[in-house]
Amino acid sequence: MQFLSNLISNKKAWQLLAISALVFEITALCFQYLLELKPCIMCIYQRVAIWAIFFAGVIGSFSHQYIFGRLIAYTLWGTGAIWGLLIALEHVEMQSATMSFLFSCEFVPNFPSWAPLHEWLPALFAATGDCGNIDWQFLGYSMPQWMIVVYGIYTALFATVLLARLQQHKMF
């Protein structure tokens, strides 16, 4: 538990978090631009969640020695991991054969008016696909199903490190 608790004070651990998220983002862009798979609105929201995890890793690697920096990084990591998991679960539900008629997919992301990412960076955040389409599978699982695994791992790591930290400081 001591090892897990000390991970948030380790620059390399935060860098690994950032690198892993960047690899997933580059992979998504390869799917979009090399394989010509169009991202839907749910894919774009999951992309934003991956960026939150990336920025958590970057902020954590530069400010891991300061409590305020770690809190910001932790908040981004937890928000990105949990929100991404919830979006991926909803996306899988949208694609299920029995439920697909109940859901419709928007084409314009619902970003805040002060941060219209789809207008600022349309190459990254513009939705052009349909949420119900399953255009890619690996080992019988669709992209959103694999993203449940990815976000599940990020969430489990976040919870484990957080609980170890709280236990070390006798807060839990």
C-alpha positions in Angstrom: 0.0 0.0 0.0 2.9 2.3 0.7 4.1 1.8 -2.9 0.7 2.7 -4.3 0.3 5.7 -2.1 3.7 7.1 -3.1 2.9 6.8 -6.8 1.3 10.2 -6.9 4.6 11.7 -5.7 6.4 10.0 -8.5 7.0 12.0 -11.7 7.5 8.9 -13.8 4.1 7.5 -12.8 2.4 10.7 -13.9 4.3 10.7 -17.2 3.3 7.1 -17.8 -0.4 8.2 -17.3 0.1 11.0 -19.8 1.9 8.8 -22.3 -0.8 6.1 -22.1 -3.6 8.6 -22.8 -1.6 10.1 -25.6 -1.2 6.7 -27.2 -5.0 6.2 -27.0 -5.6 9.6 -28.6 -3.1 8.9 -31.4 -4.8 5.5 -32.0 -8.2 7.2 -32.2 -6.8 9.7 -34.8 -5.3 6.7 -36.8 -8.7 5.1 -36.8 -10.3 8.3 -37.9 -7.9 9.4 -40.6 -6.1 6.3 -41.7 -9.0 3.8 -41.5 -11.6 6.5 -42.2 -13.8 5.6 -39.3 -16.0 8.6 -38.6 -16.3 9.5 -34.9 -19.7 9.9 -33.4 -20.7 12.3 -30.6 -20.1 9.6 -28.0 -16.6 9.0 -29.5 -15.9 12.7 -29.3 -17.0 12.8 -25.6 -14.7 9.8 -24.9 -11.9 11.6 -26.7 -12.4 14.6 -24.3 -12.2 12.2 -21.4 -8.9 10.8 -22.7 -7.5 14.4 -23.0 -8.5 15.0 -19.4 -6.4 12.0 -18.4 -3.6 13.2 -20.6 -3.6 16.6 -19.0 -3.8 15.0 -15.5 -0.6 13.2 -16.3 1.1 16.3 -17.6 0.1 18.5 -14.7 1.0 15.7 -12.2 4.4 15.2 -13.7 5.2 18.9 -13.4 3.6 19.6 -10.1 3.7 16.2 -8.3 5.6 17.7 -5.3 2.8 20.3 -4.7 -0.5 19.3 -3.1 -2.5 21.8 -5.2 -1.0 20.4 -8.4 -1.7 16.8 -7.4 -5.3 17.8 -6.5 -5.8 19.3 -10.0 -4.2 16.2 -11.6 -6.2 13.8 -9.4 -9.5 15.7 -10.3 -8.7 15.5 -14.0 -7.7 11.9 -13.8 -10.8 10.8 -11.8 -13.2 12.9 -13.9 -11.8 11.7 -17.2 -11.7 8.0 -16.1 -15.1 7.9 -14.6 -16.9 10.1 -17.1 -15.2 8.2 -20.0 -16.4 4.9 -18.5 -20.0 6.2 -18.2 -20.0 7.5 -21.7 -18.5 4.2 -23.1 -21.2 2.3 -21.2 -23.9 4.5 -22.6 -22.4 4.1 -26.1 -22.5 0.3 -25.9 -26.1 0.5 -24.7 -26.9 2.7 -27.8 -25.4 0.1 -30.0 -27.2 -2.9 -28.5 -29.6 -4.4 -31.0 -32.5 -4.4 -28.5 -32.1 -0.8 -27.4 -30.9 1.0 -30.6 -34.3 2.3 -31.5 -34.6 4.2 -28.2 -31.6 6.4 -28.7 -30.7 9.0 -31.2 -27.3 10.5 -31.7 -26.6 14.3 -32.0 -24.1 15.6 -34.5 -23.0 18.7 -32.7 -21.2 18.2 -29.4 -22.7 19.9 -26.4 -19.6 21.7 -25.3 -19.9 24.8 -23.1 -20.3 28.1 -25.0 -17.0 29.3 -23.5 -15.1 26.2 -24.9 -16.6 25.1 -28.3 -13.9 22.6 -29.0 -15.6 21.3 -32.1 -15.2 24.8 -33.6 -11.7 25.5 -32.4 -10.3 22.0 -33.3 -12.7 20.3 -35.7 -10.1 17.8 -36.8 -10.1 16.4 -33.2 -13.6 17.2 -31.9 -16.1 17.3 -34.8 -18.6 14.5 -34.8 -19.3 13.0 -38.3 -20.4 9.5 -37.5 -23.5 7.7 -36.2 -23.5 6.3 -32.6 -25.4 3.2 -33.6 -22.9 2.1 -36.3 -20.5 -0.7 -35.4 -17.8 -0.1 -38.1 -14.9 -1.9 -36.3 -14.5 -4.9 -34.1 -11.6 -6.7 -32.5 -12.0 -10.2 -31.0 -15.8 -9.7 -31.3 -15.9 -6.5 -29.3 -16.7 -3.0 -30.7 -14.7 0.1 -30.1 -17.0 1.3 -27.2 -16.7 -2.1 -25.6 -12.9 -1.9 -25.7 -13.2 1.7 -24.3 -15.1 0.3 -21.3 -12.0 -1.9 -20.6 -9.7 1.1 -21.0 -11.7 3.4 -18.8 -12.3 0.6 -16.4 -8.6 0.2 -15.9 -8.0 4.0 -15.6 -10.8 4.1 -13.0 -9.6 1.1 -11.0 -6.0 2.5 -10.9 -7.4 5.9 -9.8 -9.5 4.3 -7.1 -6.7 2.1 -5.9 -4.1 4.9 -5.7 -6.6 7.2 -4.0 -7.6 4.6 -1.4 -4.0 3.8 -0.7 -3.2 7.5 -0.2 -6.2 8.0 2.1 -5.3 4.8 4.1 -1.7 6.0 4.5 -2.9 9.3 5.9 -5.5 7.5 8.1 -8.3 9.3 6.3 -10.1 6.0 5.4 
